[in-house]
Amino acid sequence: MTNRNRHRQSMKRISIVQVFMIVGYAIIVVASLTIVTRLALKKTDEVLQNKVLSLTSSLNVQMKLNMDSYLSRMETMATLAFGEKSSYTYDASDPNNDEYEAINTEKVITEKLFSLCIMENFVDYGIVYRNNRTVGKISNATNALFGDRIFTELSSMISRERTNDGWFTGYGGDFKRIYYVKKVHDNAVLVISFYAHELDSVFDNPETLSDMEIRLVNSDYNILFSEDNSEIGEPLPESILTRIKDQTSASVMDDEYLISVNKCDDWFVVCSIPTKIILNEKNDMTRYIYMVSFLAAIVAVIVGMYLSYLLVSPVKKVVKTLDTKAQNDLLTGLLNKLTFEEFSANCLASSLDSENRALVIIDLDNFKGVNDTFGHAAGDKVIAETGDIMREVFSDDDYLGRIGGDEFCVMVNKRFSDPAEFRQYVSDRCTKVSEAMAEFSSESGYSVSASIGAALFPADGKDFETLYKACDTALYRSKKTGKNKHSFYDETITKGGEDS
């Protein structure tokens, strides 16, 4: 063999070894990158899923709290009927009643009930007696539906023995009407009813989570509320039911759905969203990472750093977004109900009696009218503008929160040594909110104003729950005395009594 041939053979062998080395290195790099990428993606999945589950659970709890608050408000509205003594002492079924006195008594009761009825969109707000006589507002549709069994059927809806009341829907297969029935005495029950679509404000779905489906179902998993009105009365879809049946408070995520459920009285709030919608960004990133990993075999170090950036940056972005959504109201940027209550309760718990603080509740008047007339986009604009007004009026030391569909709350922490000066400061802030809302109403054409209630620490309460109740009573006073004003709590007034 000549030297030339030997050289050629040697070069061939070297080339073969070089090829094997390159291929081997490429295989090692690709395999290493693939393993690292898979591990990183697995960890990303875990972090993302945990955060999404936490966010969805928080949103579901918020909806449950909204529903609990709404039902509690309806029950309070029913209890207000007993502010008139004859409402719970009179018995229309008593054969010994004097006819003239009975007529006058029923007139007094009816006037009381109608004065309360106009505060909400009730279909019924009245009292039904054992002899099927009624006072107050009992619609013709209700009379026709129950007929001469109206007292018996309504009485059967009382499900809570301790409080002698109950919620019911689905009578005669009609799930569009929701009833609340409370026992007055052995021969009378109080009934209020409203249409299920009144719950739109309770289950206000933020535009940023427009794909989230929110439903209210009963214990038989029939749908009582859904943004899709055609679903009302229908069974909960089997694909969702099988994942949450017999659960009272749970969050479930699999390849198809992310579902959260919370029990609300005898009903359930169910939030669901397809998993693929949540993971769209992550899935796109996964495909991109694999492509870049394959192309990065030659420049492993550079591509490895690039992959780290691609992996960590989107995760941080998602985590930061989820943290913000879990703590703040998505429409206004203010604190959500849970966070506001936690911050305020901690603030009050650490405050001295010598310090001045105030809790202020702002409730929008005619907000439902804006939604009904101009649509939900206009309603969202009003809510967002209210948040901006609150940020302009109150200081950075104050806690600002949105605690309901059209209800906001402020914990005023401005430092004053003189309680009288502090009270005047709070009053001035409330006035500025009212003036700003009036200006916005004039410029936008939306007929909306603000009723405001305020309570002072420590005079009206030393903990959040007590202070909130006092503040709510003051708000009720503002509502009752004409709206578009602010009132401070006065311990001599209650929701059921007269202002003093």
NORQUIBEL-V13939 format. One record per helix or strand of 3 or more residues. SS is the DSSP state (~ for helix, > for strand). FROM is the first residue (numbers start at 0). LEN is the number of residues. If there is no record, write none. Layout:
BEGIN
<<SS	FROM	LEN> <SS	FROM	LEN>>
END
This chain:
BEGIN
<<~	2	81> <~	85	4> <~	98	19> <>	123	6> <>	133	4> <~	139	16> <>	164	7> <>	173	12> <>	187	8> <~	195	6> <~	206	3> <>	212	5> <>	221	5> <~	228	3> <~	237	7> <>	248	5> <>	256	8> <>	266	8> <~	274	4> <~	279	16> <~	299	28> <~	336	13> <>	356	9> <~	366	8> <~	375	18> <>	398	4> <>	406	6> <~	418	26> <>	448	9> <~	463	17> <>	485	3>>
END
